[in-house]
Amino acid sequence: MSRLLREPNIPDPDGFYQALIEAVQGLSPDEALAFSARLNLLLANHVGDREVLAEAIAAARKPD
C-alpha cells in the first residue's frame, strides 16, 4: 500500500508556486540549486518517514 500522498494537498497551489518563484528570484543558478537542496532537506526532515521519502524519490525519478 502506498503511503505517499499524491492527491493535491496544498491550499492555494498557485500562490505556493509563486512563493517558490519569488524565493529564487535574483539568485544565481548555483544559489537557486542550493536553495532547492536546502528546501528539500527541510521538507524531508519534516516528513521524517524513510519509506515515504524513498517512495517520493522513486516517483520523482519517473518523468510522468
HELIX and SHEET records of a PDB file:
HELIX    1   1 PRO A   13  VAL A   24  1                                  12    
HELIX    2   2 PRO A   29  VAL A   47  1                                  19    
HELIX    3   3 ARG A   50  ARG A   61  1                                  12    
END                                                                             
